[in-house]
Amino acid sequence: MNRTKPGAVFDLEYFFEMSPDLICITGYDGFFKKINPAVSKTLGYSEEELLASPVDTFVYPEDREITADKRRKLINDEPLLNFENRYLSRSGSVVWLTWTSVPIKRDQVIFAIAKNITYRKQLEEYERISDILEMIHDDHSKRFKKQLPVSPKKQSSAAPNDTIPKAEEPSHADQLWLNKFEAIVRKHTGKLHLNLEIIADEMAMSERHLHRHVQRILGITPNKLVRVIRLQLAWEAIATGKYRTITEISNLAGYSSRGHFSKLFKDIYGINVAELL
């Protein structure tokens, strides 16, 4: 194995420019002083735009207070490890970042490195909502379906789990594929009868292949994934403040029944949708 010679000079500027992680230097005054290309690429702003405005300008509104508190602690020489917060990209999408930062008191700056964990957070939310939908489905089955006796023969032939196990660590290609799936669902926002035939056609694959692909990555059906995305759309729509009635929100989420949507929203988010409008 070749070892680096003592005293060798490394091109740290090249590392700074090429790193896929977000690397930045911010001043104690709250402005970016230097950023690598990954910051601009992730947030969608030019370097000039990012350097011209306070960092808080780009932080998700609900996270500004806790982010400011962490920055104050950094200035008081407290290192920051694995701090998660949200930023808003130019397109309006939420970007989740996890930060490791150290203060450099001599120069009145903070050196910080962040990893983009948006996809991980997205999968966690998919799983959370999917689990709740599954519980709701099971509850409805118990309450409204007749419990017919199952013969021993049928019982023994039933597979304990006929789903395809999902990948624990989705690849970058899977991330891009899911992003495309979500973009199609969002494109048809407000369409009550969005079916898998439409999605499969726009994904350029058969419905069977679509089903297997979603099942492999997330362990759920495409229809359930559509419901998850649409519930997230409903939450995002409410946050904009542009909608005033439950009917508007339920139609946006693809539900024709206002009552059914309201109950589902309460089960998922723990709050009555009417209280948010």
Buried (B, 14 or more C-beta within 10 A) or exposed (E): EEEEEEEEEEEEEEEBEEEEBBBBBBBBEBBBBBBBBBBBEBBBBEBEBBBEEEBBBBBBEEBBEEBBEBBEBBEEEEEBEEBBBBBBBEEEEBBBBBBBBBBEEEEEBBBBBBBBBBBBBBBEEBBEBBEBBEEBEEEEEEEEEEEEEEEEEEEEEEEEEEEBEBEEEBEEEBBEBBEEBBEBBEEBBEBEEBBBEBBBBBBEBEBEEBBBBBBBBBBBBBBBBBBBBBBBBBBBBBEEEEBEEBEBBBBBBBBEEBEEBBBBBBBBBEEEBEEBE
